[in-house]
């Protein structure tokens, strides 16, 4: 999932989506 404004329906793990100015979505795993 590397699209801007893309929402995950059912993520396997609690992740935090951080939007950068480049327009790429960085998903950080928060466990």
N, C-alpha and C positions, 0 to 999 in steps of 0.2 A: 504493500500500500504506500505508494510514493506519489500520491496526487494531492493537490491542495484542496482542502474542503472535503476530503473523503472520510466518511465515517465507518468505523468497523462495526459490523452487526453483532458478532459474538466473538470477542477476543478471548483466547485461551488463558491469558494472564493479564492482570491489571497493568496497562501500559499508559504512559503519558506522552501525548502527542505534542510535539513542539514545532511550531511553524517558523521557519527561518525566512529571511528576506529574499533568499534565492528562489523561494517558492517550493522548496522541497520539504517534505514532512519527515521529521526525525522521530522515530519511535523509541522511547527509552523504557526498558523493562523495569518496573518497580515492584520488586518482590521483597 
